[in-house]
Amino acid sequence: MLIHTGRGKQSIVLDTRTEEGLDVVKRLVERADVVIQNFRPGGAESAGVGYDSCKAWNKDIIFLTLTHKP
């Protein structure tokens, strides 16, 4: 049985190094319930989209970090 877990989902690519990209992320977080990120440790913070930033944009946000150990 083949399950398509990503079926019907949408994606977007943003450059958070630009003001425009970071503004789009901010507007998405303001409307979101959950943020899931999988940057390497410290990567989300350096990209400007870490827990503190997301919490400032949406006080009720649930912030989930997924990490992978090789």
C-alpha positions as CSV (number, residue, x, y, z in Angstrom):
1,M,0.0,0.0,0.0
2,L,1.4,3.3,-1.0
3,I,0.5,6.3,1.1
4,H,1.0,9.9,-0.2
5,T,1.5,12.0,2.9
6,G,2.4,15.1,0.9
7,R,-0.6,14.9,-1.4
8,G,-2.5,18.1,-1.7
9,K,0.0,20.1,0.2
10,Q,1.6,23.3,-1.1
11,S,5.1,24.6,-0.7
12,I,6.9,27.9,-1.1
13,V,10.6,28.8,-1.3
14,L,11.6,32.0,0.4
15,D,14.9,33.7,0.9
16,T,14.9,35.0,4.5
17,R,18.1,37.0,3.8
18,T,15.9,39.5,2.0
19,E,13.4,41.9,3.6
20,E,10.7,40.6,1.3
21,G,11.3,37.0,2.1
22,L,11.3,37.6,5.8
23,D,8.1,39.7,5.6
24,V,6.3,36.8,3.8
25,V,7.4,34.4,6.6
26,K,6.2,36.8,9.2
27,R,2.8,37.1,7.5
28,L,2.5,33.3,7.3
29,V,3.5,32.8,10.9
30,E,0.9,35.5,12.0
31,R,-1.8,33.3,10.5
32,A,-0.4,29.9,11.4
33,D,-1.1,27.6,14.3
34,V,2.1,25.6,14.0
35,V,5.6,26.2,12.6
36,I,7.7,23.1,11.9
37,Q,11.4,23.7,11.1
38,N,14.3,21.4,10.3
39,F,17.2,23.7,10.1
40,R,20.5,22.5,11.7
41,P,20.9,23.7,15.3
42,G,21.0,27.5,15.3
43,G,20.0,27.8,11.6
44,A,16.5,29.0,12.2
45,E,17.7,31.8,14.5
46,S,20.4,32.9,12.0
47,A,17.8,32.9,9.3
48,G,15.6,35.2,11.4
49,V,12.8,32.6,11.8
50,G,13.6,31.1,15.2
51,Y,11.3,30.5,18.1
52,D,11.7,34.0,19.6
53,S,10.9,35.7,16.3
54,C,7.9,33.5,15.6
55,K,6.6,33.9,19.2
56,A,6.8,37.7,18.7
57,W,4.8,37.5,15.5
58,N,2.2,35.1,16.9
59,K,2.0,34.7,20.7
60,D,0.0,31.4,20.4
61,I,2.3,29.7,17.9
62,I,3.4,26.1,18.5
63,F,7.0,25.8,17.3
64,L,8.3,22.4,16.5
65,T,12.0,21.6,15.8
66,L,12.9,18.4,14.0
67,T,16.6,17.4,14.0
68,H,18.4,14.5,12.4
69,K,21.4,12.7,13.7
70,P,23.4,10.9,11.0
